[in-house]
Amino acid sequence: MPRLIAGTPGANAILQNSQCSVSLSVTTVTPAGNNFTVSVPLTFTAAFAGAKQVWMYAAGSTANSGCHQLGSWTR
């Protein structure tokens, strides 16, 4: 399992590792009833080429989603 890095959408911060970065200031969460949409702008480093997978984990005060693959592509 990959290392988890936590952050708050809208915060003035950037989460990054050796492969990619996420700007939290432009990350959005839009609720709609029992669902919500998360928009996360990923920027990959030039050296991190090839097949990619995006996994998501969400947690609240009483439950969590578990890890789920939500996307894939090749760069």
N, C-alpha and C positions, 0 to 999 in steps of 0.2 A: 504494500500500500504506500502511495506517495506521502511525503511529509505534508501535513496540513498547515496552512498559514491563514490566520484569522484577520478579518478587517471589517470595518463598518462602511457600507455604501454611503457616498457623499462626503466622507472624511477627506481632509487635505493630506493624503498619504499615497504612496506607491508601494505595492507589494511586489517583490521581485526575487528571482532566484537566477541561477546560471542559464536558464532556458527561456524565461519570459518575464513580462511585467504586466501589472494591472494597475491602472490609475483609479483609485477609489473615488476621486472627486467627480468623475463622469460615469461611474457605475450607478445604475438605477434599479430600484425595486418598485414595481407597480402592482398593488393588490387589486383583485377583482373577485369579490365573494370569498369562496374557499380556496381560490387559486391566486398565484402571483407570478409576474414575469420579471426575470432578472436579466439585465443587459450588462455584460461585462466586456469591456474592450481589452483584448489580449494583444500584446506586442511581443513577437518572438525575436530572439537574437538571431543574427545572420548565421551563426554556426549551428543553430538548432534546426536543421532541415530534415525532410522526410515525412513519414506518416505521423500524424498527431491524433491524440484523443483528449477530449475535455470531460473531466469527471466533476461532479458536484456533490457537496455534502452540506446539508442545512441542519441547524440545531436550534431548538427553542428551550425554554425553561423546563419543559416536561417531556419532550420527545425529540427525536432526530430522524432524518430521512434515510440514513445509511448512504453509502457511496454509490452513485449511479453514473454510467457513461451517458452523456447527453449530446455528444457530437464527435465527429472525426473528419479529417481531411488530410490531404498530402500537400506539403509545401515544397 
